Amino acid sequence: MPYPQMTITHQSVRNYIDAKKRGDRATTDRIVAEVQDRFATRTTDGTEAAQLGEASMLVRFGEGE
């Protein structure tokens, strides 16, 4: 992965990055909503949301691979 500063431990974040690179807004929106729901209901410890936030800032939409 070309983002050495990111540590990714959640499959949802990997899926988000792949979808964002493809320019798939429907999938990125769905993943964000799912992660937000898990965070809001405390079914995740917050690292998933933190990693997703970092990925959202570092990966450009539709940048390809």
N, C-alpha and C positions, 0 to 999 in steps of 0.2 A: 504494500500500500504506500502511496507516495506522500503520506502525512506522518512522518516519523514522530512528531510531537504528540500525536494522539495515541492514547491507549484505549483499545476497543475490546470490551469483554462481553458485550451483549449482541446477540444475533440481530435484534431489531435495529441496532445502529448500523451494522454492516448492510442490512437490507435498505435502510434509509439512504446510505451513501451510494449504493448501487442504483437505486431509483433516481436519486438526485442527479447523478452523472448522466443517466439516460434521458433526463428531462421529464420524468414521469411524476407530474404534480399530484395526480390522484393518489398514487401510492405514498408519496412523501406526506401528504396531508393525513392519510389514514394512519400511518405509523406515528406521526406526531400526536394525533388524537388518542391513539391507544396508549402511548407512553404517558401522556398527561393524565389519562384516566387511572392508570396504575399508580402514578405518583399521588394523585388526589386521594385514592383509597388506601394508600400506604401498603400496596402489594409489591412495592419495590423500595429499595433503600436509598434511592436518589441518584445513584451512580449512573443508571440508565439515562435519566433525564439530563444529567450533567454531560455525559458523553454525546448525547443527541444535540445538545446546545452547542457544544464545541464543533461537532461535525457540520451543523448548520452554518457556522461562521467560516469554516475552512474549505468546504467543498462548494464549488460553483455549480449552479444549476445548468444541466446540459453540457458539462465540460467533457463528457466522454471519458474513456480510459486510456 
